[in-house]
Amino acid sequence: IVKYMENARHVARIFRDRPQSALDTAVFWTEYVIRHGGAPQMRSAALDLSNIQYLLLDVIAVIV
């Protein structure tokens, strides 16, 4: 249990070591998206895949 607590404290310290608070980060990214008109450059490429490609059904079909 002691090792678990030490590890939890270590991870918590790493998590809290941020240049900005979570709220500041959320505000920054919200404003960023507004400034850049939806920020299409940050859109996931997975949205352009067909369902067959997204679910890797084409790869599974080749393997099977």
C-alpha positions in Angstrom: 0.0 0.0 0.0 2.9 2.4 0.8 4.4 2.0 -2.7 0.9 2.6 -4.2 0.6 5.8 -2.2 4.0 7.0 -3.2 3.3 6.3 -6.9 0.0 8.1 -6.6 1.6 11.2 -5.1 4.3 11.1 -7.8 1.7 10.9 -10.6 -0.3 13.7 -9.0 2.8 15.9 -8.8 3.4 15.3 -12.5 -0.2 16.0 -13.4 -0.3 19.3 -11.4 3.0 20.5 -12.9 1.3 22.6 -15.7 2.1 26.1 -17.1 -1.6 26.9 -17.0 -4.7 25.8 -15.1 -7.2 23.5 -16.7 -9.6 26.4 -17.1 -7.0 28.6 -18.8 -6.2 25.8 -21.2 -9.9 25.3 -22.0 -10.3 29.0 -22.6 -7.2 29.2 -24.8 -8.4 26.3 -27.1 -11.9 27.6 -27.2 -10.6 31.0 -28.3 -8.2 29.4 -30.7 -11.0 27.6 -32.5 -13.1 30.7 -32.7 -10.1 32.8 -34.0 -9.4 30.2 -36.7 -12.9 29.6 -37.9 -13.3 26.1 -36.5 -9.7 25.2 -36.9 -10.1 22.8 -39.8 -6.3 21.9 -39.5 -7.1 20.2 -36.2 -9.8 18.0 -37.6 -9.1 14.3 -37.3 -8.2 12.6 -40.6 -10.3 9.7 -39.3 -13.4 11.7 -40.2 -12.5 11.3 -43.9 -12.3 7.5 -43.8 -15.2 5.3 -44.8 -16.6 3.0 -42.2 -14.9 0.1 -43.8 -11.5 1.8 -43.4 -12.2 3.2 -40.0 -13.2 -0.2 -38.6 -10.2 -1.8 -40.4 -12.6 -4.2 -42.2 -10.5 -3.9 -45.4 -7.4 -5.2 -43.4 -9.4 -7.9 -41.7 -10.7 -9.1 -45.1 -7.2 -9.4 -46.5 -6.0 -11.3 -43.4 -8.9 -13.7 -43.3 
